[in-house]
Amino acid sequence: LSVFLTAFFASKVEHESKHCNGKGFQRPGSSAFDRVYTANQNCGHAYPTFLAVLWCAGLLCSQAPAAFAGLMYLFVRQKYFVGYLGERTQSTPGYLFGKRIILFLFLMSVAGILNYYLIFFFGSDFEMHIKTITGAISPLLLIP
């Protein structure tokens, strides 16, 4: 899904580029192109962080809540991108929602790492508790 989303963003930039006069990326006075290009760049810059925390959360903690959060993040990035095409204030809810999902995935990763060290040093395994908690908290990501 993320490949299709990235392709959608790139096609929007290409479409807007073709409808602007001039060649190259220097288009003075083209606010529509600037908005599309900036939204695409912002989404592209956040993508490696998303992939890293998604992978770590799924590997170290629990796959189902991580996958759910990953799908929610892709939906939120789409909302952010479309909101950015309008007025910049329309993209703020998508941006804040995306930050919350990234934080959730990061905390899942930290919980998985802490559980590993608890097993290694003390022999205590809290994996089932962590999976239960993350499974219960992940639906709360739907609350805007």
LOBA-779427 format. One record per residue (C-alpha): residue in one letter; x, y, z. Coordinates in steps of 0.02 Angstrom, whole numbers, plus 32768, in hexadecimal, padded with zeros to 4 digits. Example, Ala and Ser with C-alpha at 12.3 -4.5 7.8 and 13.67 -1.06 7.14 Angstrom:
A82677F1F8186
S82AC7FCB8165
# end
This chain:
L800080008000
S808C80788026
V80CF80627F75
F802680937F2D
L801C81287FA1
T80CA81627F6E
A809D814A7EB7
F7FFF81B07ED2
F8063823E7F1F
A80E0823A7E91
S8057823B7E0D
K800882D37E60
V80AF832E7E57
E80C482FC7DA1
H801283307D76
E802883D97DC8
S80D283EE7D75
K808783D47CC8
H800184567CE8
C807D84DD7D1A
N80D985487C9C
G819685377C96
K821284AC7CA5
G826984617D3B
F823A84767DF0
Q824E85337DF4
R819D85737DD6
P8186861E7E22
G80D286497E45
S809385957E3E
S804C857E7EEB
A7FED84DF7EB9
F808D848B7E81
D80EA84C97F1B
R8066847E7F8D
V806583D57F34
Y812383CE7F2C
T813783FE7FE4
A80B48380801C
N810D82F87FB9
Q81B583278004
N816E832980B4
C8122827C809E
G81C4823B8054
H822D827D80E3
A81C0822A8166
Y81BA8183810C
P826281388147
T8236815D81FD
F818D810A81E5
L81DB806F8199
A825D80608224
V81E2806D82B5
L81617FFF825D
W81E27F778242
C82267F8282F3
A81797F848343
G81407EEE82DF
L81DF7E8C82FC
L81FE7EB683B3
C814F7ECA83F8
S80B27E92839E
Q808B7E8282E5
A7FCF7E9F82E4
P7FCB7F49833C
A80657F8082D9
A80117F508235
F7F727FAB8269
A7FD580468298
G8033803B81F3
L7F918038818F
M7F4F80C981F5
Y7FEF812981D2
L7FDD81118117
F7F2A814F8120
V7F6181E58187
R7FEC8211810C
Q7F6B820F8080
K7EFF828480E8
Y7F9582F3810A
F7FC382F98051
V7F1283238017
G7F0183A280A3
Y7FA383F4806F
L7F5F840C7FC0
G7ED6847A8009
E7F0884F3808F
R7F9B84CA80FE
T7F2D84CD8198
Q7ECD8439814F
S7F6983CE8158
T7F8783EC8212
P7F1083648253
G7F6282E281E2
Y800E8319821A
L7FE4830F82D3
F7F8C826882BD
G802582248262
K8097825D82EE
R802A8201836B
I803381608306
I80F0816D82F5
L80FB818783B2
F809080EC83CF
L80FF8083835E
F819B80C883B3
L8156809E8460
M812D7FEE8423
S81E27FDD83EB
V8223801A8493
A81AF7FA184F0
G81F07F128486
I82A57F4184A9
L82837F528564
N822F7EA88564
Y82C77E5C850F
Y833B7EA18594
L82C67E698620
I82CE7DB985DA
F838A7DC285C3
F83B67E08866F
F83287DCE86E2
G82D27D408686
S822A7D99868D
D81C27D9685EF
F813A7E1985DF
E81177DF98527
M80627DC48541
H803F7E5D85AD
I808E7ED0852C
K802B7E81849F
T7F8A7E928502
I7FAD7F498529
T7FDE7F778477
G7F497F188433
A7ED67F7884A7
I7F2680218483
S7F30801383C6
P7E75803383A9
L7E8C80D78408
L7EF181128372
L7E4B81298318
I7E1B81B7838D
P7E4B825C8337
# end
